[in-house]
Amino acid sequence: MKRREFVKSTAAAVSLPFWLQGCRFLDAGQYPVYFRSDYETGHLMLQGQQWEKEEAGAVETIIVGGGMAGMAAAVGLGPADFKLFELSGRLGGTSACEQYQGLQFSQGAHYELAYPEYYGEEVLSLFEKLKIIRYEPWKKMWSFEDQQHIIPFQRRQQCFENGMLRPDVIPEGSQKERFYQHLNRYLGEMHLPTRLIPEKNRHLNDLTFFDFLTEHSEVDPQFQRQLDYHMMDDWGGPSNQVSALAGIHYFMCRPYLTKSVDLFSPPNGNFYFLDKMKSVVTDEKLITNHLVSKIEKNKDEFLVEVLDVSRKKKKSFKCEKVIYAGQKHALKYVYRQEAHLFNQVQAPWMILNFVCEAEEGKYGFWQNEFLGENRSFLGFIDSSVQDRRAQKSKRVLTAYYCLEPKDREYLATIEASSKKIAAETLDYITEMLDEKIEVEACFVNVMGHAMSIPVPGFLFNDANEKGTDLIYAGVDNGRLPLLFEAVDSGLMAASVLSS
């Protein structure tokens, strides 16, 4: 199938995101497309000011945000008196999952890799306690208890570029060999959480990955394109935007070249980890459909305004401490005096789940990496390689788009274009798989501030070290956008209260 031809005759067309550019007509199909987005949060804050107010009493601690960091903070607080408020009707944040006719599938972060023994003991200890991981002394690594969710090595990935398939994004060759020789000196020194990275390596946070590489040799455009794919896949920006420390960390944080590193991907993605943490927290403390809209400090206590979205009520709480694990861009509305601490470049993401009929006994590749003219499209995950028992004879193809920060102003147009986007995405998938796909339903999830890009200078800027009123958690608090980092940040925030 030939690729669609984008209209590029004018500068205006080139500057628009792909779904607003002209392209040849694509059959949108007869399947329903369900849409979810977080871009209307600001409007909700304004609307909520008109709602009826009610007093809701006092609580010792309030946690803002029910993503991975907020949930880890809740686990860290244990039996303490606290309430966690999450705007969405579901927990999980960027690791949330969707449900459809008994299926669960990821709408965000979707996998983890085995942990070396030199990773942070706080998270390792929690995951061992929750029976998520187990230590394998012969590897000196921590792997996963639920082995049915380990992706077989021979089915892990395939890459599609220029109409051809190959095993990896970066093909074998002299340039790849020189690249790894250059980075190998950092093996064992790229810790998680990044707060454990040795001081001697922190200067790598001051320049871009591309500049670091070109200090020693030239990087040809094709190799840069392949590096950019990897950087966007995990960090949200290309090699000339992310820091050298982030780039090196991607390749050297685990002994990929010397050991077999288990890849863990349950059907519900990284929500698996959140669900395990949720199991040890009292349900009454976890409150969804509630938006923390304003925080005020009054001497030794906080007055916290919370919008009850379901009932359209405005509640007022008093508390002693606030752990802010929500998106930091919202601080300009919620707690303006500390918003200046978080000057970030953030990448929007868009995820599409196509629910299809599964063919008995047919297995694809788990990750299908796509290097095409639409650089924002990164490829898709095929659930046929995950635990088939959980999929109930269905196959879910989950496609990922990493959008540019400038595309955020157009996010409000995605819902009206969702059928076109689904058709466009399915066309990419069909081209790579070279097979007809019968879709039963499609789910579109748009995250306007999904990821703080680790640009030079971003890492190690922990706001909690600057004498703040609130306690901050989340990967947008100077950390790499990784599950391990998010959980550690929540545990560290909770530990501040007990110190």
N, C-alpha and C positions, 0 to 999 in steps of 0.2 A: 504494500500500500504506500502511495506517495505521501510525503509530508505535506501538510497544508502550507500555503505560501502567505506569510504575513505581509500586510501592506506596510511598506517602508519608504514610501515616496516622499513623505514630509517629516520634518523634525518632530512635529506634534505627534504623529503616529508612533514614531520610535519611542517617545518619552512615556507613552501610555503603557500600563501593565498589559500582559498578554490577552486578558479576557475582554479588554476594550479595543484591541486592535482588530482591524478587518481580517477576516480569513474566509476561506471557502466554506460553503455551507456544510455542516455535519448533522446527520440525523440524530436528534436528541434522544430517541428511544422512547419507549412507553413506560419505563419504570419510574416510580416516585423518587423524588430527590428531597431529602429532609435537610434543613439548614439550621446551624447553630453558630452564634458568634458572640464575642464579648465586647464588641465595639460600642454598644449603646450604654455602657456603664455610666459615662458622664451625664447622659440625658436622664438616667434614672436618679442620679443624685439631685438634679434640679427638680424633677417631678416630686421626689420624696419630701421636699421642704413644705409642700402643701398638704401632706397627710396629717391626720389626727395624731396628736402626741399622747403617749402614756408612759408613766414611770414604771421601770422594770426592776428596781432594786439595786442591790450591790453584789459584787463578786470580787474575789481577790485578784484574779488575773483574767484578761481578755486576750485571746489569740485572734489575730486578723488573718484570714485566709486558710482554706482547707486543702491546700496542695501538699506536696511531699514534706516541705519544711514545716508547715503548720501542724501537720499530723505528727511529725517527729517531735516537735515541741510539746504537743499534748502527751505523747508517750513519756517524754522526759519529766513532765510535771507529775505524772503518776496520780496519786490520790488527792493532790492539791485541789483547792477550790478554783475552778476556771471554767470559762465557756469559750468555745471556738465558733466563730461566725464565718460562713462561706456564702458568697453571693449566689453561686450557681445552685441548681437543685441537686447537684451531685458533687461529691468530693473528688479530689484528684488533680485539679488544675491542669497543667500541661501533661499530666500522666493519666488523664481520665479515660474511661472506657464507655462504650455504648452497648446497649442490649437490644436484641431484635429476635423475637420468636425463639427464645431460649439460648441464643448465641451471645457471647461476649466478645468484643473486639476493641482493640486500642484505638483511641482518637488522639494520641500524642506519643510520648516516648514509649518505646516498645521492646527494649531488650537491655540486658546487662551482661557483663563478662566476668569470668572468675577473677577473684581478687588476690594479688600477691600478699604475702604475709607482712610486708612492710607498710601496708595501708593503715589508716587510722583505727586504733583499737576500739574507740567508742562505738562506731557504726558496726564494725565486725562483731563486737560483743552483743549488740542489740540484735543483729540478724541471726546470730547463733542462738540466742535466747528464744527468738521467734521461730526457730527451726526452718530458717530460710537457707542457711549455708552450713557447710561442714568442712572441717580442715582435712586436707590431703597431704600428709607429711612427705610422701614420696615426690610431690611436686613443689612443696613449700608454698601452696596456694590454697585458697578457700574456694570450693565449688558449691553446687546447689543441691539441696535435698531432693527436690522434685525432678529427678533425672529425665522424666518423660518430656520435659520442656527444653531439654538440651537439643540444639539444632545439629543434626549430623554434619560433620565436616564437609562431606562430598556434596551436600545440598545447601550449603550456606549462601552462596552468592554466584551471580553471573553479571557481567557488565556488557552493555549494548552501546556501541558507538559507530557511527557511519554505516549502519546496516549490518554490522558484524558483532558476533558474540565472543567474549573472552572471559577467563576466570576472574580477573582482578581489574580494578580501575587503572592502576599503574601496571603496565605490562612488564614482563621480565626483560632485562636488558642492562646495558652498561650504566645508563643514567640512574636507574633504580638502584643498582648495586652501589654506585658512588654516593647516592643519597643516604642510604642506610649506613654506610661506612662513616659518613659525616655525623650522623645522629647517634650512633651506637655508644658513644662515650657518656650519654645521659641515661642509659638504661639503669634502672634501679634508683634513680634520683628524681623521677617525676611522680611524686607521691599523690595520693588522695587521702584526705582533703588537701587542697593546694596550700593550706596554711602550714603544712609540714615540709614543704619544699625547702631545701637548704638555702641559706642566705647567698651562698656563692653563685647560685643560678638565677637569682631574682632580677639581675640586670637584663635577662632575656625578655622581661616584661616591658622593656622600654623601646623596643623596635619591632617592626613587622616581621612576620615569618618570611616573606619574600625578600626583604632587605637582608635578613640573616643569611639566607641561602645564597644570594647574589654577592655577598661579601667574598665568597670563596670560589664561585664558578658561575657561569651563565646558566640561566634556566630558559630552555626553549619554550615557545608558546604552547605547544601541545602538552608538555610536562606540567606547565603552570596550570593549564586547564584541568588536568587530572588532580593536581594538588588542590585547586580551588573547589572541585567537587567534594573532596574529603573535608575541607575546612567548613564549607557550607552545611554539609551533612550533620556535623556535630556542633559547630560554633556559630553558624548563621551568617558568616561573611567569608569572602575570598582570602587568599594568602597575602595579598597586599593590604588587607584591613585588620586581620587578627594578629595578635602578638606572636613573636617567635616562641615564647614560652608555651602558649596555647598550641601552636603548631607542633612543636617538639613533643609536648605531652601527648598529643593524639597518637603518635607513632611509638613513643617510648614508655608509656605508662604501665605496660605489661610486657612480659618476655615473649612477644608474639613470634619471634624468629627462632627461639630455642626450645619452647615448650608448647604443648597443646593447651590452648586457653579455651575453656568451655564457654560457649555462647548460649545464653539462657533467654528464651522468648516464649512465655506462655501466651495463650490466645488473647487474654485481656491486657497484655503488655505490662508496663511498669505499675499499673494499678494493682497488680498482684502484691507488690511490696506494701502499698498503702493499705490494702485490705488486711494484710497480716498485722500491720500496726494498729489498724482500727479495731481489731479483735481484742486488744488489751485496754481499750479506752471505753468508758461508760458512754453509751449512746446519747444519753441526755445532755452530755457536755458538747456534742457535735451538732451544730445547728446550721442547716442549709437554708437557702432562699433568704438570707439576711445579709445586708450590705452595711458595713461600718462606713458611715458617711462623714462623721466629724469627731475629732478628738480634741478636748480642751484640758489643759492642766490647771488645776486649782489647788495651790499649795502642795500638799503631799498626796493628792489623789487626782485621778482623771475622771472627767465627765465624757462618756462615750455615747454618741448618737448612732443608733442602729436602725436601718430601714427594714421592716418586715415586709418583704416583697409580696408574699402570698396574701397577707391580710391588708396590705397598704396602710400600715401603721408605722409611726415613728416612735421608737423606744429610747429611753434614756437610762444608762447604767452608770454606776459609780464603781471604780476599781482602783487598786493600788498600783498595778503594773499592766503594761500593754506589750505583748510580743507582736510585732508587725511583720507577718510573713506573707502579706499580700504584695501585689505589684507596686513597685516604688514610684512609678509615674503618677499614681493616684494620690500621692502625698500632697501634691499642690492643692488638692481639694480637701484632704482629710486632716493633715497636720502641716500646714504650710511652712512653719518655721524650721522644719528639718528637711524640706524637699530639696534644698540646694546640695545636700550630701550625695545625691544620686543623679549625676549628670551622665546619662548613658545613651549609647546607640543601640536601638532594639530592632530585631528582625521579626516581622510578622510571619506566621506560618499558616498554611492551609492543608488540611488532611481530608481525603475523600476515601470512604469505605464502600466498595462495591460488593454486595452480597450476591453470590452466584451459586448455582447448583454444582456440587462436587462430583467428579467422575470417579467411580469406585476404583481404587488401586492406582490412581494417577497422582503423582507427586511432582511438584515443580521445584524451583529454587526459592529459598526463603526470602533472600534479598535480591531484587532485580534493579541494578544500578543503571541509570539512563543518562547518557551524555549527549544531549541534542541541542538544537538551536535555541530552545526555550530553557535557559540556564536555571530558571527557578524550579523546574520540574526535576526532582532527584530520583524518581523511580518508585517502586512499590514493593510491598511485602505480600507474600503469598502464604496464606494460613494453612495450605495443604501440607506444609512441612511441620507445622506445630502439632499439638496434641489433637489428633483427629477425633478422639472420643468426645471432646468438648465442642466440636464444631457441628455435630449432628448432621452429617452428610452435606454440609454447606461449605463453600469455599469463599473466603473473604479476601479481596485484593485491596490493600490499603496503600493509597498513593500519597506522596508527600511533596509539598511545595515549600521552599524557603524563599520568601518574597524579599524584595529590597526595602529598606526603611522608607524610601520615598513613596513606595506603593501604599503606605498606610492611609493617605488621603483618599484613596479610591476604594477602601475596604467596604464602604457602605453600598457600593455598586455590585458587590459579589452576589448578594442574594438574588437580585433580578437576573444575573447572568449564570446562576448556578447550573441550570440545565445545559447551557452551552459549555461551561467549564467541565461538567461531567462527561459530555460527549467528546470534548477535546482530550481529556485525560484518558478515557477509554480507548481513544484512537492511538495514543502513545502506547498503552499497554498491549493492544492488539498487534501493533507493529512489532513490538519486541517478542511477544509470544507466538506470533504468526498462527493464531487460531481464533475462531469465533467464540465470543464470550456472551453467554445469556445472563443478563443482569436482572435480579429480582427487585433490588432496592439500592439506593445510593444515599450516603450520609456525608454531609459537608460540614466540617468544623473549622472555623476561622478564629485564630488567636492573634489579636492585634499587637500584643506585646509579649510574644511567646518566649523570646530569648534575648538577653543582654549580650551583645557581641563582645567577646573579650579582646577589645582593641588595646593597643599599647597603653599601659598605665592603669588598666581596669582592675587587674587582679591585686589582691592583698589590701584593697581599700575597705576595710571592715569599719562600718560606721559606728559599731559598738565601742571602738577604741577612741572615739572623739567626744566623749562626755555627753551622750545624747539622753533625752528624756525617755524615748521609747527604746525597746530592745528589738533589734532587727534580725530577721532570719530570711533565708532564701538565697538562691544562687545569684540574684541581682544585687547582692551585698558583697561584691568584689570576689566572686567565685566563678569557676567554670560551670556551664549549664549541664550538670550531670547529677544523676540520682544520688550517688554517694555524697556529693557536695551538699545537696539540698537536705538530706537527712542529717548530716553532720551539723549544718547550720542551725537546724531546729533543736538538736540536742545541746549545742553550745548556748543557744538562747535560753533554754530551760535551766541550764547549769548556772547562768548568771543570777537567777532568782534564789538559788540555794547557796550561793557563795557569800 
